[in-house]
Amino acid sequence: MRYFLASKGFWLVLGAPLYYVLYQIGQVLWVRPGALGPDPAQALVTLLGEIALWMLILVLSVTPLRKVFQLLRLHGQRRAMGIACFGYALLHWLAYAALLLEWQWATLGDDLLKRPYISAGFLAGLILLAMAATSNDWSTRRLSRRWRQLHRWGYLAAALVILHVFWIARSNFFEIVIYALIVAGLLVVRWPWFIQKIKMIKDV
């Protein structure tokens, strides 16, 4: 397991959702046009957004898992997870810009001003961009304590994405509630008193 996490195989796992997306695109183009439903462009944008959200949840899970279960090796892979998360978020935005906006930048400006869910998603993307840009040793040394503060904004990004999804949804809010509960649970686990309780239970 230790070797697997340290090898290129870990990147292959992080890329697995992308292989699925490419497979679905191939199905739509050459095999079954209805593979992604009646509106494949919107379905593709939504799929990439969901993958990015799950990747963000995975990144936020690393510290709680390390503190509760002492999974130190997994903590060392958080940088790769964070870069993968930003990559999928960027693909989500590019799919939105290319397939839905058709690169009409004026329309993007209107969406940012008139559609709150677009604004929330855009702000979340900016946070992920800042986190990805500082996911290197130089930034860690240069920013020092501010680096930790910046990367805690991942929870704000997750909240903005959940808000983004909430505004898009029209009737079925089940998945949104699940996302919100998971992120809230991860935030609770980070609290010092929770860690102390877990340690007390282990010592009994």
N, CA, C and O of each residue as an XYZ file, in Angstrom:
816
protein
N       0.837     -1.214      0.000
C       0.000      0.000      0.000
C       0.871      1.263      0.000
O       0.582      2.238     -0.694
N       1.939      1.216      0.796
C       2.821      2.373      0.855
C       3.421      2.664     -0.509
O       3.468      3.819     -0.933
N       3.881      1.624     -1.201
C       4.465      1.802     -2.524
C       3.434      2.322     -3.506
O       3.742      3.158     -4.356
N       2.201      1.823     -3.388
C       1.152      2.236     -4.316
C       0.883      3.729     -4.209
O       0.755      4.415     -5.223
N       0.795      4.234     -2.981
C       0.509      5.647     -2.798
C       1.647      6.524     -3.300
O       1.425      7.657     -3.726
N       2.864      5.996     -3.248
C       4.012      6.791     -3.657
C       4.306      6.678     -5.144
O       5.171      7.392     -5.649
N       3.613      5.802     -5.856
C       3.922      5.541     -7.258
C       2.999      6.311     -8.192
O       2.087      7.017     -7.763
N       3.270      6.148     -9.488
C       2.425      6.777    -10.493
C       1.026      6.178    -10.508
O       0.096      6.775    -11.050
N       0.877      5.002     -9.917
C      -0.437      4.374     -9.866
C      -1.458      5.223     -9.139
O      -2.651      5.155     -9.436
N      -0.994      6.034     -8.175
C      -1.923      6.901     -7.457
C      -2.515      7.955     -8.382
O      -3.692      8.301     -8.281
N      -1.677      8.460     -9.288
C      -2.185      9.425    -10.269
C      -3.171      8.756    -11.226
O      -4.118      9.392    -11.688
N      -2.952      7.482    -11.522
C      -3.888      6.756    -12.378
C      -5.247      6.642    -11.720
O      -6.278      6.725    -12.387
N      -5.249      6.448    -10.399
C      -6.515      6.388     -9.665
C      -7.210      7.741     -9.696
O      -8.417      7.817     -9.925
N      -6.452      8.812     -9.464
C      -7.033     10.155     -9.502
C      -7.558     10.491    -10.896
O      -8.481     11.293    -11.040
N      -6.969      9.878    -11.918
C      -7.423     10.131    -13.286
C      -8.571      9.251    -13.721
O      -9.115      9.444    -14.808
N      -8.958      8.279    -12.890
C     -10.019      7.344    -13.267
C     -11.324      8.043    -13.675
O     -11.929      7.653    -14.674
N     -11.774      9.067    -12.931
C     -13.000      9.749    -13.368
C     -12.878     10.363    -14.757
O     -13.850     10.407    -15.510
N     -11.677     10.839    -15.093
C     -11.474     11.422    -16.419
C     -11.609     10.360    -17.501
O     -12.150     10.628    -18.574
N     -11.116      9.147    -17.221
C     -11.261      8.075    -18.202
C     -12.742      7.783    -18.435
O     -13.166      7.517    -19.560
N     -13.521      7.836    -17.353
C     -14.962      7.601    -17.475
C     -15.618      8.689    -18.323
O     -16.470      8.405    -19.165
N     -15.208      9.940    -18.087
C     -15.762     11.067    -18.858
C     -15.429     10.902    -20.342
O     -16.292     11.089    -21.200
N     -14.189     10.553    -20.638
C     -13.783     10.362    -22.032
C     -14.551      9.204    -22.673
O     -14.908      9.252    -23.851
N     -14.793      8.175    -21.881
C     -15.579      7.041    -22.383
C     -16.993      7.487    -22.748
O     -17.517      7.107    -23.795
N     -17.611      8.295    -21.882
C     -18.955      8.778    -22.146
C     -18.997      9.682    -23.376
O     -19.945      9.632    -24.159
N     -17.968     10.505    -23.540
C     -17.904     11.369    -24.724
C     -17.789     10.513    -25.981
O     -18.435     10.789    -26.992
N     -16.964      9.475    -25.909
C     -16.839      8.560    -27.044
C     -18.156      7.875    -27.369
O     -18.490      7.688    -28.538
N     -18.899      7.504    -26.348
C     -20.209      6.887    -26.560
C     -21.146      7.833    -27.300
O     -21.843      7.434    -28.233
N     -21.152      9.104    -26.867
C     -22.042     10.098    -27.490
C     -21.648     10.359    -28.942
O     -22.512     10.486    -29.810
N     -20.347     10.437    -29.205
C     -19.884     10.796    -30.544
C     -19.970      9.652    -31.549
O     -20.252      9.881    -32.725
N     -19.728      8.424    -31.095
C     -19.574      7.345    -32.072
C     -20.474      6.125    -31.866
O     -20.623      5.315    -32.781
N     -21.069      5.979    -30.698
C     -21.827      4.757    -30.434
C     -23.299      5.044    -30.158
O     -24.180      4.600    -30.895
N     -23.551      5.793    -29.086
C     -24.930      6.017    -28.655
C     -25.103      7.496    -28.320
O     -24.720      7.913    -27.227
N     -25.662      8.296    -29.211
C     -25.777      9.739    -28.988
C     -26.518     10.112    -27.702
O     -26.279     11.182    -27.142
N     -27.412      9.243    -27.231
C     -28.182      9.556    -26.029
C     -27.560      9.058    -24.749
O     -28.240      8.986    -23.725
N     -26.268      8.707    -24.775
C     -25.612      8.143    -23.595
C     -25.622      9.097    -22.405
O     -25.662      8.655    -21.256
N     -25.585     10.378    -22.668
C     -25.592     11.377    -21.592
C     -26.934     12.081    -21.465
O     -27.033     13.133    -20.833
N     -27.966     11.498    -22.066
C     -29.291     12.088    -21.949
C     -29.625     13.022    -23.089
O     -28.865     13.132    -24.051
N     -30.769     13.701    -22.989
C     -31.223     14.574    -24.083
C     -30.371     15.825    -24.275
O     -30.355     16.406    -25.360
N     -29.664     16.243    -23.229
C     -28.805     17.432    -23.326
C     -27.391     17.040    -22.900
O     -26.999     17.289    -21.760
N     -26.621     16.429    -23.805
C     -25.288     15.929    -23.433
C     -24.323     17.022    -22.978
O     -23.470     16.773    -22.127
N     -24.445     18.220    -23.529
C     -23.542     19.308    -23.133
C     -23.739     19.647    -21.657
O     -22.776     19.729    -20.895
N     -24.993     19.841    -21.267
C     -25.287     20.155    -19.866
C     -24.913     18.990    -18.956
O     -24.401     19.195    -17.855
N     -25.170     17.770    -19.416
C     -24.842     16.585    -18.622
C     -23.333     16.477    -18.396
O     -22.890     16.105    -17.310
N     -22.557     16.799    -19.411
C     -21.103     16.728    -19.283
C     -20.589     17.781    -18.308
O     -19.720     17.498    -17.484
N     -21.120     18.982    -18.400
C     -20.731     20.050    -17.470
C     -21.067     19.644    -16.032
O     -20.258     19.829    -15.123
N     -22.261     19.092    -15.837
C     -22.690     18.667    -14.503
C     -21.816     17.538    -13.971
O     -21.433     17.544    -12.801
N     -21.500     16.569    -14.827
C     -20.675     15.432    -14.419
C     -19.302     15.880    -13.957
O     -18.816     15.420    -12.924
N     -18.671     16.768    -14.706
C     -17.352     17.263    -14.325
C     -17.413     18.053    -13.023
O     -16.490     17.994    -12.211
N     -18.499     18.790    -12.827
C     -18.657     19.532    -11.585
C     -18.801     18.607    -10.387
O     -18.232     18.867     -9.326
N     -19.559     17.529    -10.552
C     -19.730     16.566     -9.461
C     -18.412     15.876     -9.127
O     -18.107     15.645     -7.957
N     -17.638     15.549    -10.147
C     -16.336     14.918     -9.907
C     -15.428     15.869     -9.132
O     -14.742     15.455     -8.198
N     -15.426     17.144     -9.522
C     -14.599     18.132     -8.828
C     -15.012     18.260     -7.368
O     -14.159     18.389     -6.490
N     -16.318     18.225     -7.101
C     -16.800     18.334     -5.722
C     -16.365     17.128     -4.899
O     -15.919     17.289     -3.763
N     -16.487     15.930     -5.448
C     -16.065     14.737     -4.726
C     -14.559     14.738     -4.490
O     -14.093     14.275     -3.449
N     -13.802     15.253     -5.447
C     -12.361     15.371     -5.258
C     -12.045     16.357     -4.134
O     -11.133     16.129     -3.340
N     -12.796     17.445     -4.073
C     -12.593     18.421     -3.002
C     -12.912     17.806     -1.647
O     -12.196     18.035     -0.673
N     -13.984     17.026     -1.585
C     -14.331     16.335     -0.346
C     -13.232     15.358      0.045
O     -12.919     15.211      1.226
N     -12.646     14.692     -0.944
C     -11.540     13.772     -0.681
C     -10.352     14.514     -0.089
O      -9.723     14.030      0.851
N     -10.040     15.689     -0.634
C      -8.932     16.489     -0.114
C      -9.207     16.913      1.328
O      -8.324     16.835      2.182
N     -10.428     17.357      1.594
C     -10.786     17.799      2.940
C     -10.810     16.646      3.931
O     -10.723     16.860      5.140
N     -10.928     15.426      3.424
C     -10.986     14.251      4.302
C      -9.611     13.845      4.814
O      -9.509     13.123      5.805
N      -8.555     14.300      4.151
C      -7.210     13.819      4.470
C      -6.816     14.152      5.907
O      -6.383     13.268      6.647
N      -6.959     15.408      6.306
C      -6.546     15.806      7.651
C      -7.361     15.107      8.739
O      -6.770     14.598      9.692
N      -8.702     15.059      8.639
C      -9.462     14.299      9.647
C      -9.055     12.829      9.726
O      -8.954     12.275     10.820
N      -8.819     12.189      8.571
C      -8.406     10.792      8.577
C      -7.034     10.626      9.219
O      -6.774      9.646      9.916
N      -6.160     11.603      8.972
C      -4.826     11.533      9.580
C      -4.915     11.674     11.093
O      -4.227     10.964     11.826
N      -5.755     12.585     11.560
C      -5.847     12.832     12.992
C      -6.550     11.692     13.738
O      -6.160     11.334     14.850
N      -7.579     11.134     13.118
C      -8.361     10.102     13.795
C      -7.729      8.730     13.657
O      -7.660      7.978     14.629
N      -7.258      8.389     12.436
C      -6.762      7.039     12.164
C      -5.256      6.970     11.928
O      -4.716      5.905     11.630
N      -4.569      8.133     12.066
C      -3.113      8.165     11.903
C      -2.660      7.680     10.522
O      -1.660      6.972     10.409
N      -3.393      8.058      9.481
C      -3.031      7.669      8.116
C      -2.037      8.690      7.559
O      -2.384      9.532      6.731
N      -0.815      8.594      8.028
C       0.193      9.591      7.680
C       0.566      9.543      6.207
O       0.815     10.580      5.591
N       0.607      8.335      5.639
C       1.004      8.209      4.244
C      -0.002      8.877      3.312
O       0.376      9.484      2.310
N      -1.271      8.764      3.646
C      -2.307      9.413      2.854
C      -2.143     10.924      2.896
O      -2.393     11.605      1.901
N      -1.726     11.448      4.034
C      -1.518     12.893      4.167
C      -0.472     13.395      3.175
O      -0.553     14.522      2.687
N       0.512     12.543      2.885
C       1.554     12.935      1.947
C       1.084     13.039      0.516
O       1.786     13.592     -0.330
N      -0.100     12.513      0.230
C      -0.637     12.544     -1.131
C      -1.675     13.656     -1.323
O      -2.293     13.762     -2.382
N      -1.856     14.481     -0.288
C      -2.891     15.510     -0.375
C      -2.628     16.502     -1.501
O      -3.563     16.997     -2.129
N      -1.358     16.791     -1.755
C      -1.028     17.739     -2.818
C      -1.506     17.225     -4.169
O      -2.068     17.978     -4.963
N      -1.279     15.931     -4.429
C      -1.736     15.342     -5.693
C      -3.258     15.397     -5.792
O      -3.809     15.691     -6.852
N      -3.930     15.112     -4.677
C      -5.397     15.169     -4.672
C      -5.891     16.588     -4.952
O      -6.845     16.786     -5.704
N      -5.231     17.570     -4.339
C      -5.646     18.953     -4.536
C      -5.462     19.415     -5.971
O      -6.318     20.113     -6.516
N      -4.350     19.030     -6.586
C      -4.112     19.396     -7.983
C      -5.140     18.717     -8.888
O      -5.642     19.327     -9.832
N      -5.452     17.445     -8.592
C      -6.475     16.738     -9.373
C      -7.825     17.406     -9.221
O      -8.571     17.537    -10.192
N      -8.147     17.834     -7.999
C      -9.411     18.532     -7.746
C      -9.503     19.792     -8.595
O     -10.521     20.032     -9.243
N      -8.444     20.597     -8.594
C      -8.457     21.817     -9.399
C      -8.547     21.489    -10.882
O      -9.218     22.194    -11.635
N      -7.875     20.422    -11.304
C      -7.935     20.019    -12.707
C      -9.356     19.709    -13.153
O      -9.780     20.134    -14.227
N     -10.087     18.973    -12.331
C     -11.473     18.655    -12.686
C     -12.365     19.904    -12.623
O     -13.282     20.058    -13.430
N     -12.088     20.789    -11.662
C     -12.846     22.038    -11.599
C     -12.588     22.887    -12.838
O     -13.501     23.523    -13.367
N     -11.337     22.893    -13.297
C     -10.994     23.640    -14.510
C     -11.681     23.033    -15.731
O     -12.168     23.763    -16.594
N     -11.723     21.704    -15.809
C     -12.432     21.049    -16.912
C     -13.923     21.375    -16.873
O     -14.553     21.561    -17.914
N     -14.476     21.441    -15.677
C     -15.885     21.815    -15.509
C     -16.126     23.217    -16.063
O     -17.096     23.449    -16.784
N     -15.239     24.145    -15.721
C     -15.392     25.517    -16.201
C     -15.196     25.598    -17.712
O     -15.942     26.299    -18.395
N     -14.201     24.889    -18.239
C     -13.950     24.914    -19.678
C     -15.122     24.321    -20.450
O     -15.490     24.827    -21.510
N     -15.714     23.242    -19.918
C     -16.879     22.647    -20.570
C     -18.049     23.628    -20.563
O     -18.781     23.744    -21.546
N     -18.215     24.329    -19.448
C     -19.272     25.350    -19.347
C     -19.032     26.476    -20.355
O     -19.950     26.897    -21.058
N     -17.786     26.959    -20.417
C     -17.469     28.065    -21.325
C     -17.589     27.657    -22.782
O     -18.060     28.441    -23.606
N     -17.169     26.436    -23.116
C     -17.163     25.995    -24.509
C     -18.520     25.503    -24.973
O     -18.976     25.872    -26.055
N     -19.175     24.669    -24.164
C     -20.407     24.004    -24.608
C     -21.664     24.801    -24.331
O     -22.611     24.751    -25.115
N     -21.690     25.534    -23.231
C     -22.893     26.286    -22.877
C     -22.808     27.754    -23.269
O     -23.783     28.330    -23.752
N     -21.641     28.362    -23.061
C     -21.480     29.778    -23.424
C     -20.970     29.960    -24.846
O     -21.142     31.024    -25.442
N     -20.343     28.920    -25.390
C     -19.718     28.986    -26.714
C     -18.714     30.136    -26.787
O     -18.625     30.843    -27.791
N     -17.960     30.305    -25.694
C     -16.899     31.303    -25.576
C     -17.402     32.737    -25.735
O     -16.658     33.613    -26.176
N     -18.650     32.973    -25.379
C     -19.192     34.335    -25.417
C     -18.925     35.002    -24.070
O     -19.688     34.820    -23.121
N     -17.837     35.779    -23.988
C     -17.421     36.336    -22.709
C     -18.413     37.354    -22.167
O     -18.515     37.529    -20.953
N     -19.134     38.017    -23.036
C     -20.153     38.966    -22.568
C     -21.247     38.228    -21.813
O     -21.775     38.724    -20.818
N     -21.580     37.037    -22.299
C     -22.589     36.225    -21.628
C     -22.102     35.793    -20.250
O     -22.878     35.741    -19.296
N     -20.801     35.483    -20.153
C     -20.227     35.118    -18.862
C     -20.365     36.268    -17.877
O     -20.708     36.049    -16.715
N     -20.104     37.484    -18.322
C     -20.260     38.647    -17.453
C     -21.689     38.802    -16.978
O     -21.929     39.107    -15.809
N     -22.647     38.594    -17.881
C     -24.056     38.675    -17.497
C     -24.413     37.596    -16.485
O     -25.150     37.850    -15.532
N     -23.883     36.378    -16.697
C     -24.174     35.276    -15.769
C     -23.641     35.577    -14.374
O     -24.299     35.296    -13.372
N     -22.441     36.151    -14.321
C     -21.849     36.460    -13.022
C     -22.660     37.507    -12.263
O     -22.743     37.469    -11.035
N     -23.252     38.432    -12.998
C     -24.009     39.510    -12.371
C     -25.448     39.105    -12.050
O     -26.008     39.546    -11.046
N     -26.040     38.277    -12.889
C     -27.469     37.995    -12.764
C     -27.795     36.626    -12.188
O     -28.920     36.398    -11.744
N     -26.842     35.719    -12.188
C     -27.111     34.370    -11.699
C     -26.221     34.065    -10.502
O     -25.023     33.829    -10.666
N     -26.793     34.067     -9.300
C     -25.986     33.860     -8.087
C     -25.247     32.530     -8.074
O     -24.147     32.445     -7.526
N     -25.830     31.484     -8.668
C     -25.158     30.186     -8.627
C     -23.877     30.197     -9.460
O     -22.926     29.480     -9.147
N     -23.849     31.007    -10.519
C     -22.627     31.144    -11.308
C     -21.568     31.890    -10.497
O     -20.392     31.526    -10.512
N     -21.997     32.939     -9.787
C     -21.060     33.706     -8.952
C     -20.453     32.838     -7.867
O     -19.251     32.910     -7.608
N     -21.290     32.006     -7.221
C     -20.794     31.119     -6.159
C     -19.784     30.123     -6.708
O     -18.736     29.899     -6.103
N     -20.095     29.529     -7.848
C     -19.171     28.585     -8.458
C     -17.880     29.247     -8.890
O     -16.805     28.660     -8.766
N     -17.978     30.479     -9.402
C     -16.790     31.205     -9.854
C     -15.874     31.531     -8.673
O     -14.654     31.404     -8.781
N     -16.460     31.951     -7.545
C     -15.651     32.250     -6.359
C     -14.972     30.990     -5.829
O     -13.812     31.026     -5.418
N     -15.704     29.877     -5.842
C     -15.110     28.608     -5.419
C     -13.931     28.250     -6.316
O     -12.903     27.771     -5.837
N     -14.081     28.481     -7.609
C     -13.004     28.210     -8.545
C     -11.775     29.060     -8.282
O     -10.648     28.583     -8.417
N     -11.984     30.319     -7.907
C     -10.852     31.192     -7.596
C     -10.097     30.699     -6.359
O      -8.869     30.764     -6.308
N     -10.834     30.210     -5.373
C     -10.194     29.663     -4.174
C      -9.368     28.432     -4.528
O      -8.233     28.284     -4.075
N      -9.946     27.551     -5.339
C      -9.217     26.349     -5.756
C      -7.981     26.710     -6.575
O      -6.947     26.050     -6.475
N      -8.096     27.758     -7.382
C      -6.948     28.223     -8.165
C      -5.824     28.688     -7.233
O      -4.658     28.347     -7.434
N      -6.187     29.465     -6.217
C      -5.184     29.954     -5.265
C      -4.530     28.796     -4.516
O      -3.322     28.804     -4.281
N      -5.333     27.801     -4.144
C      -4.793     26.644     -3.432
C      -3.866     25.825     -4.326
O      -2.805     25.379     -3.888
N      -4.272     25.629     -5.584
C      -3.440     24.854     -6.509
C      -2.136     25.590     -6.820
O      -1.076     24.971     -6.920
N      -2.221     26.913     -6.971
C      -1.031     27.699     -7.305
C      -0.008     27.703     -6.172
O       1.183     27.906     -6.409
N      -0.471     27.477     -4.942
C       0.441     27.482     -3.792
C       0.733     26.072     -3.292
O       1.275     25.907     -2.199
N       0.383     25.053     -4.072
C       0.650     23.664     -3.678
C       2.061     23.256     -4.109
O       2.245     22.356     -4.928
N       3.027     23.930     -3.545
C       4.431     23.627     -3.844
C       5.272     24.009     -2.626
O       4.838     24.774     -1.764
N       6.470     23.464     -2.578
C       7.336     23.678     -1.415
C       7.712     25.145     -1.247
O       7.798     25.640     -0.124
N       7.940     25.848     -2.370
C       8.330     27.258     -2.283
C       7.246     28.088     -1.606
O       7.537     28.912     -0.740
N       5.989     27.867     -2.005
C       4.886     28.619     -1.406
C       4.707     28.270      0.061
O       4.386     29.136      0.875
N       4.914     26.997      0.401
C       4.788     26.583      1.796
C       5.792     27.319      2.672
O       5.454     27.779      3.762
N       7.032     27.429      2.191
C       8.061     28.136      2.961
C       7.808     29.643      2.965
O       7.974     30.301      3.992
N       7.412     30.179      1.831
C       7.241     31.625      1.694
C       6.061     32.150      2.513
O       6.164     33.194      3.158
N       4.951     31.430      2.486
C       3.737     31.890      3.155
C       3.681     31.506      4.624
O       2.987     32.152      5.409
N       4.405     30.460      5.002
C       4.473     30.016      6.394
C       3.061     29.776      6.960
O       2.308     28.968      6.418
N       2.707     30.472      8.041
C       1.396     30.263      8.662
C       0.248     30.631      7.735
O      -0.819     30.018      7.780
N       0.470     31.625      6.905
C      -0.600     32.046      5.986
C      -0.935     30.948      4.987
O      -2.045     30.916      4.456
N       0.009     30.046      4.723
C      -0.255     28.935      3.816
C      -1.352     28.047      4.388
O      -2.276     27.658      3.674
N      -1.252     27.726      5.669
C      -2.282     26.907      6.314
C      -3.630     27.618      6.305
O      -4.665     27.000      6.055
N      -3.611     28.914      6.578
C      -4.855     29.679      6.587
C      -5.502     29.686      5.207
O      -6.718     29.549      5.077
N      -4.670     29.847      4.178
C      -5.192     29.859      2.810
C      -5.833     28.520      2.462
O      -6.922     28.480      1.891
N      -5.165     27.438      2.801
C      -5.665     26.121      2.405
C      -6.850     25.659      3.248
O      -7.534     24.706      2.876
N      -7.099     26.312      4.364
C      -8.333     26.052      5.103
C      -9.544     26.643      4.388
O     -10.687     26.310      4.703
N      -9.285     27.512      3.433
C     -10.379     28.072      2.641
C     -11.041     27.007      1.781
O     -12.071     27.258      1.157
N     -10.443     25.804      1.748
C     -11.071     24.708      1.019
C     -12.479     24.439      1.521
O     -13.353     24.045      0.747
N     -12.704     24.649      2.815
C     -14.048     24.455      3.366
C     -15.001     25.522      2.836
O     -16.168     25.241      2.564
N     -14.500     26.746      2.692
C     -15.329     27.799      2.105
C     -15.646     27.473      0.652
O     -16.767     27.683      0.190
N     -14.647     26.957     -0.068
C     -14.875     26.557     -1.460
C     -15.941     25.474     -1.534
O     -16.821     25.523     -2.393
N     -15.864     24.491     -0.629
C     -16.860     23.418     -0.610
C     -18.246     23.975     -0.322
O     -19.223     23.561     -0.948
N     -18.343     24.917      0.627
C     -19.637     25.523      0.949
C     -20.200     26.282     -0.251
O     -21.399     26.222     -0.522
N     -19.335     26.993     -0.966
C     -19.780     27.736     -2.147
C     -20.242     26.791     -3.254
O     -21.217     27.077     -3.949
N     -19.543     25.661     -3.418
C     -19.950     24.685     -4.430
C     -21.305     24.078     -4.075
O     -22.160     23.905     -4.944
N     -21.497     23.755     -2.793
C     -22.787     23.206     -2.359
C     -23.893     24.230     -2.592
O     -24.989     23.877     -3.028
N     -23.606     25.496     -2.303
C     -24.578     26.561     -2.574
C     -24.843     26.668     -4.069
O     -25.983     26.867     -4.490
N     -23.799     26.537     -4.864
C     -23.894     26.541     -6.328
C     -24.846     25.439     -6.806
O     -25.719     25.677     -7.641
N     -24.665     24.236     -6.265
C     -25.513     23.102     -6.644
C     -26.939     23.296     -6.139
O     -27.898     22.939     -6.824
N     -27.079     23.862     -4.939
C     -28.408     24.094     -4.361
C     -29.232     25.030     -5.230
O     -30.418     24.787     -5.456
N     -28.614     26.096     -5.718
C     -29.339     27.048     -6.560
C     -29.709     26.452     -7.920
O     -30.717     26.825     -8.521
N     -28.871     25.513     -8.398
C     -29.170     24.890     -9.683
C     -30.321     23.903     -9.561
O     -31.174     23.815    -10.444
N     -30.336     23.154     -8.449
C     -31.368     22.121     -8.256
C     -32.757     22.758     -8.199
O     -32.928     23.881     -7.725
N     -33.721     22.022     -8.686
C     -35.087     22.541     -8.717
C     -36.052     21.770     -7.817
O     -37.021     22.334     -7.309
N     -35.783     20.501     -7.628
C     -36.718     19.709     -6.825
C     -36.018     18.692     -5.933
O     -36.363     18.558     -4.759
N     -35.036     17.971     -6.477
C     -34.389     16.905     -5.724
C     -33.161     17.453     -4.985
O     -32.127     17.734     -5.590
N     -33.304     17.596     -3.657
C     -32.214     18.154     -2.867
C     -31.494     17.095     -2.033
O     -30.695     17.429     -1.158
N     -31.773     15.833     -2.301
C     -31.188     14.757     -1.496
C     -29.664     14.762     -1.570
O     -28.993     14.716     -0.539
N     -29.115     14.818     -2.787
C     -27.659     14.803     -2.945
C     -27.016     16.012     -2.279
O     -25.938     15.902     -1.696
N     -27.671     17.162     -2.364
C     -27.123     18.376     -1.769
C     -27.020     18.225     -0.261
O     -26.028     18.631      0.345
N     -28.051     17.639      0.345
C     -28.031     17.409      1.790
C     -26.884     16.474      2.167
O     -26.200     16.695      3.167
N     -26.675     15.429      1.366
C     -25.574     14.494      1.628
C     -24.234     15.216      1.570
O     -23.395     15.051      2.455
N     -24.037     16.015      0.527
C     -22.790     16.774      0.402
C     -22.581     17.679      1.621
O     -21.493     17.727      2.193
N     -23.635     18.389      2.002
C     -23.541     19.333      3.120
C     -23.217     18.606      4.422
O     -22.414     19.094      5.217
N     -23.829     17.456      4.648
C     -23.578     16.695      5.877
C     -22.144     16.174      5.920
O     -21.507     16.175      6.974
N     -21.643     15.731      4.776
C     -20.268     15.225      4.724
C     -19.274     16.341      5.048
O     -18.372     16.157      5.866
N     -19.442     17.492      4.406
C     -18.522     18.612      4.644
C     -18.619     19.092      6.081
O     -17.600     19.384      6.707
N     -19.847     19.179      6.618
C     -20.031     19.593      8.009
C     -19.371     18.591      8.953
O     -18.740     18.979      9.936
N     -19.518     17.303      8.650
C     -18.896     16.275      9.476
C     -17.380     16.375      9.465
O     -16.738     16.226     10.505
N     -16.807     16.627      8.299
C     -15.347     16.771      8.200
C     -14.862     17.985      8.986
O     -13.789     17.956      9.590
N     -15.650     19.036      8.973
C     -15.281     20.243      9.716
C     -15.322     19.977     11.218
O     -14.455     20.442     11.959
N     -16.321     19.235     11.661
C     -16.445     18.898     13.085
C     -15.260     18.052     13.540
O     -14.715     18.266     14.623
N     -14.866     17.092     12.708
C     -13.766     16.191     13.065
C     -12.460     16.956     13.274
O     -11.585     16.507     14.015
N     -12.334     18.091     12.633
C     -11.108     18.888     12.776
C     -11.040     19.594     14.123
O      -9.968     20.052     14.518
N     -12.153     19.692     14.834
C     -12.155     20.416     16.099
C     -11.322     19.666     17.132
O     -11.424     18.444     17.238
N     -10.497     20.386     17.897
C      -9.618     19.726     18.885
C     -10.368     18.858     19.884
O      -9.891     17.781     20.242
N     -11.549     19.312     20.346
C     -12.267     18.531     21.355
C     -12.702     17.182     20.804
O     -12.773     16.200     21.543
N     -12.993     17.131     19.513
C     -13.402     15.862     18.911
C     -12.222     14.887     18.895
O     -12.386     13.706     19.200
N     -11.051     15.374     18.546
C      -9.861     14.534     18.507
C      -9.553     14.005     19.912
O      -9.176     12.845     20.073
N      -9.716     14.859     20.923
C      -9.468     14.435     22.294
C     -10.425     13.328     22.711
O     -10.030     12.388     23.400
N     -11.694     13.438     22.291
C     -12.681     12.417     22.623
C     -12.308     11.083     21.986
O     -12.420     10.034     22.621
N     -11.866     11.127     20.732
C     -11.478      9.904     20.042
C     -10.300      9.243     20.759
O     -10.284      8.025     20.942
N      -9.320     10.044     21.163
C      -8.162      9.498     21.852
C      -8.552      8.889     23.196
O      -7.996      7.868     23.600
N      -9.503      9.512     23.890
C      -9.966      8.989     25.169
C     -10.647      7.642     24.982
O     -10.465      6.728     25.786
N     -11.432      7.525     23.920
C     -12.122      6.267     23.631
C     -11.115      5.160     23.309
O     -11.290      4.015     23.725
N     -10.067      5.507     22.570
C      -9.045      4.515     22.220
C      -8.291      4.041     23.466
O      -7.904      2.877     23.571
N      -8.093      4.971     24.408
C      -7.317      4.635     25.601
C      -8.093      3.778     26.596
O      -7.506      3.140     27.470
N      -9.418      3.770     26.456
C     -10.246      2.989     27.400
C     -10.051      1.486     27.169
O     -10.660      0.671     27.862
